[in-house]
Amino acid sequence: MPDQLPPLQTLRAFEATARRLSMTRAAEELHVTHGAVSRQIRALERHLGVALFHRHTRRIDLTREGQSFYGTVTRLFSELGRETEAIRRRDDTLRLVISSGVSFASKWLTPRLHRLMAQHPDLDVHLDVTDAAVDFTAGQVDVAFRYGPGHYPAAAAERIMNETVSPVCAPDYRARMGGLASIRDLERCQLIHEIGWNMTWERWFAMMQLSYPGMRGPGYSHGSMSIDAAIGGAGVALGRSVLVAEDLAAGRLVAPFPAARLEVKWGYDLVYRSGNQDHPKVRAVRAWIMSEVHAFRRATEASSQSQ
């Protein structure tokens, strides 16, 4: 049976041409050349052994065989489309798409995601890592984790974690800089900058009621990259408490001025489509993330008390 069927690309070319009665418009729709459509239809006609179109100087018309075949092709394409959509909808009940910002995904979310999968083995979890805004109306993302002010277009948001910022660096770098006993010692250091972040070194110094020394230093587009640069000994970074917690606990980073912690207005939010708070997939993620945040806070508090 498969050998008797014409190639799918010939059917697509025929359907578009018959519907528009124009090979030029069919080519535009299929994003191919006029010649490619013409060759596909010729191949289909050779396969069937009949002419499907009357070719006139400035127009084409379907032959009687073409009209009959067009009805069959459109019916089958329609049935195939409905069945495809039905299968996709069935799959959507098990497919969980989580969107996360780059830094949060790499430094916090990814190492914990396996526990969500263990709790819900029936869900097919997909993590989409991007800092771009999420359009929940498109229906391609179920939940998102975003670092921001807490307000997102056409979406509901729950604040899961706030954070503080304070300088962090590698232990070896602190030793090379003489121990960094005073914040003023930062004037001798290379400062690592996170490009586009609302908490700049200049703002941090101002909030500490100190003049900004204005030293140059490397800049990185993501917080996770600036943290990794600090771990590598490139200088001192402004560490977000959520992103640096595990590196501090593991000794990869140190906070030379533990009292110099400043609250920031932005935080980490669980975001989903407005009105979807009771959707089973959203409920599953909400319950899981709250347990993870609770465990993270306990571990962070225990680590700070032991230092």
Order of alpha helices (4+ residues) and beta strands (2+ residues): alpha-alpha-alpha-beta-beta-alpha-beta-alpha-beta-beta-beta-beta-alpha-beta-alpha-beta-alpha-beta-alpha-beta-beta-alpha
